[in-house]
Amino acid sequence: MKARLAIVGALAVGGLVVSAAPAQAATGVLVIEEGTSSTVYRDPAPRCYTRAAARDVQVRNNTDSRIRLYRTAGCSGAPTETVQPGGFTISLVGSFYVVT
């Protein structure tokens, strides 16, 4: 009986370790273009990125992950658009989230 409890306990701990593993970064390049300036994110980590101000920008998603766009800072509210891998859009962006 003790051996069975030890095995169940070990499996439970192992499950916690696996579920706590960090998400992998997107592979590729995300480019945010505003006027004549560009910001390049190489292999961006899965998280929210807030811009200084919401502006119309060009988003080129040359990663293997989806990018959710938000008009507000902090990726709050519902996303206004999702840019698929290899996709492009022009949109008002206050923040964006890299989904892996």
N, C-alpha and C positions, 0 to 999 in steps of 0.2 A: 504494500500500500504506500509506504514512504517513497519507494522508487518511482511509482506511478505519479505521485504528487511532484516529485523532483523533475520528472520529464515534462509534465504539464507546465510547471513554473518556468523551466528553461525555454520552452516553446513560447510562452507568453512574453518573456523578456526579449527573446530573439525577434518576435513580431514587433515589439516596440522599437527596437534598434532599426529594423528595416523601414518602418513607417517614418522614422525621424530623419532619414537620409535627406540631405539637401537636394533641391531640384537642380537639374543641370542647366547651364547657360545655353542660350540659343546659339546655333552655329551659323556664322555668316556675318553680314554687315547690314545694319539698319541706318538709313540716311534720312535726316530731317532737313529739308531745304526751305529757307525763308529768304526771299529776295535773292541777293547775291551771296549769302552766307550759307554754309552747310555744317551740320553737326553729324559726325559719324560715330556710331556705336558698334564696335567690333565684338562679336560674341557676347551680346548683352545678357546680363543676369536676369532671371525671372523676378521682376518687381515693378513697382510703379515709378515712373520718371515724371517729375513735375517741371513744366517750363516756367520761365519768368513771367510770361503773360500769354493768354490765349490769343493765338494769331492763326491766320490762314497759312498753312505750310504744305509742302509736298512731302509725302511719306513714301519712301522706296524700301520695301521690305525684302531684302535679299538674304533673309535668314530661313531657317527651317521651322520657325515658330510663328504663331499668329500674334498680331499686335492689336490690342484693343485701344481705341481712341476715345478720349473724353474731352468735353468742352471745359470742364471744371478742373481745378487743381486737386491733387491727391487722389486721382482716379475715383472720385466720388460720383454717385448717381449711376445711371445706366450708360453704358458705352454708346457713343453715337455711330460708331462704325468699327468693323474688324477687318484688318488688312491681312489677307492670307499670305503664306510664303510665296515669294516671287511677285507679290502684288504691288500696286501703286495707287495712290489717291491724292487728291487735294482736299483738305478739310480744315476746319477751325479746331485747333488742338490746344488744350490747356495742360493736358497730361496724357500719358499713354502707359499701358501695361504690357509687358512681354510675357506671353503665355507659353509655357513649355508643356 
